[in-house]
Amino acid sequence: MSIKHGLLALLAPGPKYGYQLKAEFEATTGSAWPLNIGQVYSTLQRLEKGGQIEADGVPDDDGRVIYALTPAGREELAGWFHTPIAQESRPRDELAIKLAMAVNTPGVDAREVVQAQRRQAMSSLQSLTRAKAAVPDEDLARVMVVDSLIFAAEAEVSWLDRCEARLRNARTEKTPEKEAVQ
Amino acid sequence: MTANPVLELRNAAKVYGGGETLVTALHGATLAVAPGELVAVRGASGSGKSTLLHLAGGLDAPSSGDVLVEGQSLGSQSRKDLARLRRRSIGYVFQDLNLVPSLTAAENIALPRELDGASAGEARTEALAALEEIGLRGVADRFPDEMSGGQQQRVAIARALIGARRLVLADEPTGALDSETGEGVMRLLRARCDAGAACLLVTHEPRHSAWADRVVFLSDGAIVDETTADAPTVLDLGALT
């Protein structure tokens, strides 16, 4: 999963302690996915148990443990970078499920559901574009994260345009029948 | 909106034909674009986007309602006054560019200023400054077919913005351009709006319409939706800006 591999990647240049990893993860990804420190420590514990990282020496005066990659951790990280992420391994898409349900649930206007969602997606796309204009080009990691969010929002808007067109066409074809039912 | 709008459509409608063949291209559309504002128009093919843009630019007259540019109703202008208003106040950027093939980049940009009565020398100085501003000083003496698509598009935008034009109308200005070049064109339009111009942009690309302050959506000749950049995102915008 992304947090685990993200932490392994941050440890690749050298040993670090938990809070440092949290801060670097957020800085690298433009704070798009903030981590809580508990998540970081529980992930580090799992990685340590799995033999992918190890404590580097004894805790410092403040009780902070410094972690370092093991050879197994390096291997895991290399495997992650070299293996594409499968489309179907992503979580169930709530929006697609919602629209599928909207089309078949009596009393629900699927076009309204589509338009409300598109309004939200378009507005996000505008906010993201504004945010991107403020990121310097040389901040490659952040620009690429913002681009990823922009392309995803754009794909959603385009898909919703298509859904709306399909619903409009379906309505035009079905109108006489619908009126008969009402 | 505090400043007077540069462009105002008041219940502007357009119908073609009559009787059984009557087609309503645009129902009464009401829309205002203020100085410094970039407004994008989206919608499927045939939704009325181009009709709206043509009415806004005085290239076509509404069947009913009114269109005002800098407070002047286009309908009340003589043909000559309308031509002058179009030339002085409105810049057009079309998908097919309309650069004159036998003129160089600088000459293309200078052309509307010369039509306005500026001397050839003045017009060329202004054109070179416009090219400098868009980072294309080096192509001043090239002909359109000696430039890339992105360069031609930026020259077309420079031509639309030369002089004191306060309204820019753009129809699919990123049409045939790749993603990166298209973004460059949008940055340029955005910068000109930030400097005070008003811009109405028709585009089918959501990513490019997202540069706008407002995005209006047309469906079957009517404005059905409008969005602004106020949605929360997963990004911590404060951390980025």
Contacts between the chains, C-beta under 8 A, distances in Angstrom:
chain1	res1	chain2	res2	distance
A	26	B	239	7.9
A	30	B	235	6.0
A	30	B	236	7.5
A	30	B	239	7.1
A	30	B	240	5.9
A	31	B	235	6.6
A	31	B	236	3.6
A	31	B	239	4.5
A	31	B	240	7.4
A	32	B	234	5.3
A	32	B	235	5.2
A	32	B	236	7.7
A	33	B	234	7.1
A	34	B	236	7.1
A	115	B	224	7.3
A	115	B	225	6.1
A	118	B	217	7.8
A	118	B	225	7.4
A	119	B	225	6.0
A	119	B	227	5.2
A	120	B	231	5.9
A	122	B	206	6.6
A	122	B	209	7.5
A	122	B	210	7.2
A	122	B	215	5.5
A	122	B	227	4.5
A	123	B	227	4.5
A	123	B	228	6.5
A	123	B	229	6.4
A	123	B	230	6.1
A	123	B	231	3.5
A	124	B	231	4.3
A	124	B	232	7.9
A	124	B	233	5.3
A	125	B	206	6.0
A	125	B	207	7.0
A	125	B	210	4.1
A	126	B	210	4.7
A	126	B	211	8.0
A	126	B	212	7.0
A	126	B	215	6.8
A	126	B	227	6.7
A	126	B	228	6.9
A	126	B	229	3.5
A	126	B	231	7.4
A	127	B	229	4.8
A	127	B	230	7.0
A	127	B	231	5.3
A	127	B	232	7.4
A	127	B	233	5.0
A	127	B	235	7.9
A	127	B	237	7.1
A	128	B	210	7.2
A	128	B	233	5.5
A	128	B	235	6.7
A	129	B	207	7.6
A	129	B	210	4.1
A	129	B	211	5.6
A	129	B	229	7.5
A	130	B	229	5.3
A	130	B	237	7.9
A	131	B	233	7.1
A	131	B	235	5.5
A	131	B	237	5.1
A	131	B	240	5.2
A	131	B	241	6.9
A	133	B	187	7.5
A	133	B	190	7.4
A	134	B	240	5.7
A	134	B	241	4.4
A	135	B	240	5.8
A	142	B	240	7.0
A	146	B	235	6.8
A	146	B	240	7.8
A	149	B	233	6.9
A	149	B	234	6.9
A	149	B	235	6.7
A	150	B	207	6.4
A	150	B	210	7.5
A	151	B	207	7.6
A	153	B	206	7.7
A	153	B	210	7.9
A	154	B	205	7.9
A	154	B	206	4.7
A	154	B	207	4.6
A	154	B	210	7.7
A	157	B	206	3.9
A	158	B	206	6.0
A	161	B	44	7.1
A	161	B	206	7.9
A	164	B	219	7.8
A	165	B	44	6.0
A	168	B	219	7.8
